[in-house]
Amino acid sequence: MSEENNNEGRFAKNKHISKLLEWYDKNYKKLLIIPIVILMLSIGVISYKYSTTGDFIDKDISLKGGITITIPSEDVDVDSLKMYLSSEFPGSDISARTLMRLGKKTGVTISTSDINSKELLNSLKTKYGDLDYNVEEMGSSLGTSFFKETFTAILFAFLFIAIVVFFYFRQPIPSLAIVLSAFSNMVVTLAVINLLGVKLSTAGVAAFLMLIGYSVDTNILLSTKVLKRKGGEVIDRIVNGMKTGLTMSLTTVTAIFVAYLFSQSAALSQIMLILIIGLLTDVLNTWVQNAGILRLYLERRTKNG
């Protein structure tokens, strides 16, 4: 029986899926270029950000310090407030957003990292009079310390993931492929966040830590299907794992997307946004990059053994 007939029998359940899988089966080596190019471009975006701003991500006041003033009033229009503050403090890093609770407006909050609290309060009192103003200050040293400790935690997370994965599979190349996939997810997601102009908060840092777990989960699923299970062609085992992995990713992204659409919390919205980007990136890095590396590894091992 020819190779073409073998492929037709192997992927016969759905005509369109069959053609797609046959095409992937023939072009998986070429497809490996895509995640590698995206990773290189992402590193370029982050490097450019660092060279131009001195930091690889924009941080909000929870990470770099500053003040937050909350006005618990339904009468303050956030758009006119933004225009007013822009004219009063041109060039300053300042943001304003509406506070909501159960779909009802409860007030506005103003955040800045480079304006004195007294100056900002006096400016707000000039426009709005003696409303209630709740002022919170975040020291820069606290935010910087938190960011450094979290960055250290991420490095240790990758280290221990590599150790655990290596002891489980006992094979260095598949273990490094899992770590590479998780690293790629983090870097690409960070680059996209930079391009979107999102200011990373402590909640966003937590989302990146969660993303490591999601990334490793799907990659271990793939590696277990391919390396631990015997019988059948490698592509059959990859497709078998893909059915489970993509179902997991699709259901998770759907749930997170719904939460993102209906969330009224800025912190929760940022967590959901980072996870959506990261999980979509994980699909490419797991089922194209890692799957391709595993196929090449097993083919060469079979050829040499």
C-alpha positions in Angstrom: 0.0 0.0 0.0 1.4 3.4 -0.9 2.2 6.2 1.6 -0.7 8.3 0.1 -3.2 5.5 0.7 -1.9 5.1 4.2 -2.5 8.7 4.9 -6.0 8.5 3.5 -6.8 5.6 5.8 -5.3 7.3 8.8 -7.2 10.6 8.5 -10.4 9.4 6.9 -12.9 10.5 9.6 -13.4 14.0 8.2 -12.5 15.1 4.7 -11.3 18.6 5.5 -9.5 17.6 8.6 -8.0 14.7 6.7 -6.5 17.1 4.1 -5.2 19.5 6.7 -3.5 16.7 8.6 -2.0 15.2 5.4 -0.6 18.7 4.5 0.8 19.1 8.1 2.3 15.6 7.9 4.2 16.5 4.7 5.2 20.1 5.8 5.8 19.9 9.5 9.6 20.7 9.1 8.8 23.9 7.1 6.1 24.9 9.7 8.8 24.9 12.4 10.1 28.1 10.9 6.9 30.0 11.9 7.2 29.8 15.7 11.0 30.4 15.5 10.4 33.6 13.4 7.7 34.8 15.8 9.9 34.2 18.8 12.8 36.2 17.1 10.4 39.0 16.2 9.1 39.1 19.8 12.6 39.2 21.3 13.2 42.1 18.9 10.1 44.0 20.1 11.0 43.5 23.7 14.7 44.6 23.0 13.5 47.7 21.2 11.2 48.5 24.1 14.1 48.2 26.6 16.5 50.2 24.4 14.0 53.1 24.1 12.4 53.2 27.5 14.9 51.5 29.8 12.4 48.8 30.7 11.0 45.8 28.8 7.4 46.4 29.7 5.2 49.4 30.7 4.3 49.1 34.4 1.4 50.6 36.2 1.7 52.3 39.6 1.3 49.0 41.5 4.8 48.0 40.1 6.6 51.4 39.7 4.9 53.4 42.4 2.6 56.4 42.3 -0.8 57.6 43.5 -4.4 56.6 42.9 -7.2 59.0 43.7 -10.8 57.6 43.7 -13.8 59.9 43.4 -16.9 57.9 44.5 -19.4 60.0 42.5 -21.7 59.1 39.6 -21.6 62.7 38.2 -18.0 62.7 37.1 -17.6 62.0 33.4 -14.4 60.1 32.7 -14.0 61.5 29.2 -14.1 65.1 30.2 -11.9 64.3 33.2 -9.3 62.9 30.8 -9.4 66.0 28.6 -9.1 68.2 31.7 -6.1 66.4 33.2 -4.4 66.2 29.8 -4.6 70.0 29.5 -3.6 70.6 33.2 -0.6 68.1 33.1 0.6 67.8 29.5 3.1 65.0 28.9 2.4 63.3 32.3 1.7 59.6 32.7 -1.8 59.8 34.0 -4.9 57.6 33.4 -8.6 57.7 34.4 -11.2 55.1 34.3 -14.8 54.5 35.4 -15.6 52.3 38.4 -18.5 49.9 38.0 -20.4 47.6 40.3 -23.1 45.2 39.1 -23.4 47.2 35.9 -23.8 50.5 37.7 -21.3 53.4 37.7 -19.9 54.1 41.2 -17.2 56.6 40.5 -13.9 57.2 38.7 -10.3 56.5 39.6 -7.2 58.5 38.5 -3.7 57.0 38.6 -0.4 58.6 38.0 3.3 58.0 38.7 4.8 61.4 38.0 2.5 64.0 39.6 2.5 65.2 43.2 -0.6 64.2 45.1 -1.3 67.7 46.4 -1.0 69.2 42.9 -3.4 66.6 41.5 -5.9 67.1 44.4 -5.8 70.9 44.0 -6.5 70.5 40.3 -9.4 68.1 40.9 -10.9 70.4 43.6 -10.7 73.4 41.2 -12.9 71.5 38.7 -15.2 69.4 40.9 -15.2 71.2 44.2 -15.1 69.5 47.6 -16.1 65.9 46.7 -14.9 62.9 48.5 -11.3 62.1 47.4 -9.7 58.9 48.5 -6.0 59.0 48.0 -3.7 55.9 48.0 0.0 56.1 47.6 2.3 53.2 46.5 6.0 53.5 47.1 8.3 52.8 44.1 10.6 50.6 46.3 7.7 48.2 47.2 6.6 47.8 43.5 10.2 47.3 42.4 10.9 44.8 45.1 7.7 42.8 44.2 8.7 42.8 40.5 12.2 41.6 41.1 11.0 38.8 43.5 8.4 37.7 40.9 11.0 37.7 38.1 13.2 35.5 40.3 10.2 33.2 41.0 9.7 32.8 37.3 13.3 31.9 36.7 13.1 29.3 39.5 9.8 28.0 38.1 11.5 27.3 34.7 14.5 25.7 36.5 12.3 23.3 38.5 10.0 22.6 35.5 13.1 21.5 33.5 14.3 19.3 36.3 10.9 17.6 36.9 10.3 17.1 33.2 13.8 15.7 32.7 13.3 13.1 35.5 9.9 12.1 34.1 11.0 11.6 30.5 14.7 10.9 31.0 15.4 12.4 27.6 17.1 15.9 27.4 15.9 17.0 24.0 12.1 16.5 24.6 12.5 18.0 28.1 14.3 21.1 26.6 11.6 21.3 24.0 8.9 21.7 26.7 10.9 24.4 28.4 11.4 26.2 25.1 7.7 26.1 24.3 6.8 27.6 27.7 9.5 30.2 27.3 8.3 31.1 23.8 4.7 31.5 25.2 6.0 34.0 27.8 8.1 36.0 25.4 5.5 36.2 22.6 2.8 37.2 25.0 5.0 39.9 26.6 5.7 41.3 23.1 2.0 41.4 22.2 1.2 43.1 25.5 3.9 45.7 24.6 2.4 46.2 21.2 -1.1 46.7 22.7 0.3 49.3 25.1 -0.9 47.5 28.2 0.6 48.6 31.5 1.5 45.6 33.5 0.1 45.4 37.0 0.7 42.9 39.9 -2.4 41.1 38.6 -0.7 40.8 35.2 2.4 39.3 36.7 0.2 36.7 38.4 -1.3 35.9 35.0 2.2 35.2 33.5 2.8 32.8 36.4 -0.5 31.0 35.6 0.5 30.9 31.9 3.6 28.8 32.7 1.3 26.2 34.2 -1.0 26.1 31.2 1.9 25.9 28.8 3.6 23.0 30.6 0.3 21.2 30.9 -0.4 20.9 27.2 3.3 20.2 26.3 3.5 17.4 28.9 0.3 16.0 27.4 1.8 16.0 23.9 5.2 14.5 25.1 3.5 11.8 27.1 1.3 10.7 24.1 4.3 10.7 21.8 7.1 9.3 24.0 5.4 7.1 26.6 2.8 5.4 24.4 3.9 2.7 22.0 2.4 1.5 18.7 1.3 3.3 15.7 3.0 6.1 13.7 4.3 9.2 15.5 1.8 11.4 13.6 -1.0 9.2 14.9 0.1 9.8 18.5 0.4 13.5 17.9 -3.1 13.7 16.4 -4.5 11.7 19.3 -2.9 14.1 21.8 -4.0 17.1 19.7 -7.7 16.1 20.0 -7.5 16.3 23.8 -5.1 19.3 23.9 -7.0 21.5 21.5 -10.3 20.7 23.3 -8.8 21.7 26.6 -7.4 24.9 25.1 -10.6 25.8 23.2 -12.8 25.4 26.3 -10.4 27.4 28.5 -10.1 30.2 26.0 -13.9 30.4 25.6 -14.4 30.6 29.3 -11.7 33.2 29.8 -13.0 35.3 26.8 -16.5 35.4 28.3 -14.9 36.5 31.7 -12.9 39.2 29.8 -16.0 40.6 28.1 -18.1 40.8 31.2 -15.4 41.7 33.7 -15.8 45.1 35.4 -12.5 44.8 37.2 -9.3 46.2 35.5 -7.1 43.7 37.3 -9.3 40.7 36.3 -9.5 42.0 32.7 -5.7 42.2 32.4 -5.4 38.6 33.7 -7.9 37.4 31.2 -6.3 39.3 28.3 -2.8 37.9 29.1 -4.2 34.3 29.4 -6.1 34.6 26.1 -3.0 35.7 24.2 -0.8 33.2 26.0 -3.2 30.2 25.3 -3.5 31.1 21.6 0.3 31.3 21.4 0.5 28.0 23.2 -1.5 26.3 20.5 1.2 27.3 17.9 4.2 26.5 20.2 2.8 23.1 21.3 1.3 21.6 18.2 3.7 23.1 15.6 7.0 23.8 17.4 7.1 21.1 20.1 5.4 18.5 18.0 7.8 19.1 15.2 10.9 18.9 17.4 9.6 15.6 18.9 9.1 14.1 15.4 12.5 15.1 14.3 14.0 13.7 17.5 12.2 10.3 17.1 13.0 10.0 13.4 16.7 10.6 14.0 16.8 8.3 16.9 15.1 5.6 14.9 17.5 6.2 12.0 20.6 6.1 14.2 19.3 3.2 16.3 
